């Protein structure tokens, strides 16, 4: 039996109806509390930007993170592969002098060889040979990634299994890919910080915004399982899971 069912139904349907664009989680800012890993990715990137004359931010989302790094190098570009985010990123970034390239239909990155001083990537896809190609010799690629064990407790509650990815994605995997492409690894770290969902609406909004977490998610299909999580939150005040984050800095030889 779902406790406070009227509240439950109101929370899940309001969350499902809420618009999501770019990479903006402000709707659940106080309802999904995320502990950060011990490293500060933004600060690490800012240190690299100081000596960069050209910068590329891969899979920039709505450009929120890149915009926070101002002042940016004179030659700053961003790519975005999720078509609905491209106009959002352009609206935010082009006023800052950033050129945004739509890579939703692209294979190779639309830049020449040995072009960039710095390539960054926060939670986006990685094509190691292409990143190596467009970086100048001796320059750096910096990335923070979401690993394959991200929020697996949530998947377990919904799907009855803790496995949801078809392939491994962790620090060891990306290290091997980058080294095989010719990079030298400067730094690599991996952690599992906690995340707390304070109500079931925050869970639904998260799953709507991150559709690859549960790729067949809908309120109707998972109604009973959502009810179980809601009951757990009603009893304990929160549903706690673990993020999976890893960071790498690599240098083109």
Secondary structure as the mmCIF struct_conf table of DSSP 4:
data_model
#
loop_
_struct_conf.conf_type_id
_struct_conf.id
_struct_conf.beg_label_comp_id
_struct_conf.beg_label_asym_id
_struct_conf.beg_label_seq_id
_struct_conf.end_label_comp_id
_struct_conf.end_label_asym_id
_struct_conf.end_label_seq_id
TURN_TY1_P TURN_TY1_P1 UNK A 3 UNK A 4
HELX_RH_AL_P HELX_RH_AL_P1 UNK A 5 UNK A 17
BEND BEND1 UNK A 18 UNK A 18
TURN_TY1_P TURN_TY1_P2 UNK A 22 UNK A 23
HELX_RH_3T_P HELX_RH_3T_P1 UNK A 26 UNK A 28
TURN_TY1_P TURN_TY1_P3 UNK A 29 UNK A 31
STRN STRN1 UNK A 32 UNK A 34
HELX_LH_PP_P HELX_LH_PP_P1 UNK A 35 UNK A 37
BEND BEND2 UNK A 38 UNK A 39
HELX_RH_AL_P HELX_RH_AL_P2 UNK A 41 UNK A 49
TURN_TY1_P TURN_TY1_P4 UNK A 50 UNK A 51
BEND BEND3 UNK A 53 UNK A 53
STRN STRN2 UNK A 54 UNK A 58
BEND BEND4 UNK A 59 UNK A 59
TURN_TY1_P TURN_TY1_P5 UNK A 61 UNK A 62
BEND BEND5 UNK A 63 UNK A 63
HELX_RH_AL_P HELX_RH_AL_P3 UNK A 64 UNK A 67
TURN_TY1_P TURN_TY1_P6 UNK A 68 UNK A 69
HELX_LH_PP_P HELX_LH_PP_P2 UNK A 70 UNK A 70
BEND BEND6 UNK A 71 UNK A 71
HELX_LH_PP_P HELX_LH_PP_P3 UNK A 72 UNK A 73
BEND BEND7 UNK A 74 UNK A 74
STRN STRN3 UNK A 75 UNK A 80
BEND BEND8 UNK A 82 UNK A 82
HELX_RH_AL_P HELX_RH_AL_P4 UNK A 83 UNK A 93
HELX_RH_3T_P HELX_RH_3T_P2 UNK A 94 UNK A 96
TURN_TY1_P TURN_TY1_P7 UNK A 97 UNK A 97
STRN STRN4 UNK A 99 UNK A 102
TURN_TY1_P TURN_TY1_P8 UNK A 104 UNK A 105
BEND BEND9 UNK A 107 UNK A 108
BEND BEND10 UNK A 110 UNK A 111
TURN_TY1_P TURN_TY1_P9 UNK A 113 UNK A 114
STRN STRN5 UNK A 116 UNK A 122
BEND BEND11 UNK A 123 UNK A 123
HELX_RH_AL_P HELX_RH_AL_P5 UNK A 128 UNK A 134
STRN STRN6 UNK A 135 UNK A 146
TURN_TY1_P TURN_TY1_P10 UNK A 148 UNK A 151
HELX_RH_AL_P HELX_RH_AL_P6 UNK A 152 UNK A 159
BEND BEND12 UNK A 160 UNK A 160
BEND BEND13 UNK A 162 UNK A 162
BEND BEND14 UNK A 166 UNK A 167
BEND BEND15 UNK A 170 UNK A 170
HELX_RH_AL_P HELX_RH_AL_P7 UNK A 171 UNK A 180
TURN_TY1_P TURN_TY1_P11 UNK A 181 UNK A 182
STRN STRN7 UNK A 183 UNK A 191
STRN STRN8 UNK A 194 UNK A 197
BEND BEND16 UNK A 199 UNK A 199
HELX_RH_AL_P HELX_RH_AL_P8 UNK A 200 UNK A 209
TURN_TY1_P TURN_TY1_P12 UNK A 211 UNK A 213
BEND BEND17 UNK A 214 UNK A 214
TURN_TY1_P TURN_TY1_P13 UNK A 215 UNK A 216
TURN_TY1_P TURN_TY1_P14 UNK A 219 UNK A 222
HELX_RH_AL_P HELX_RH_AL_P9 UNK A 223 UNK A 236
BEND BEND18 UNK A 237 UNK A 237
STRN STRN9 UNK A 239 UNK A 242
STRN STRN10 UNK A 245 UNK A 252
#
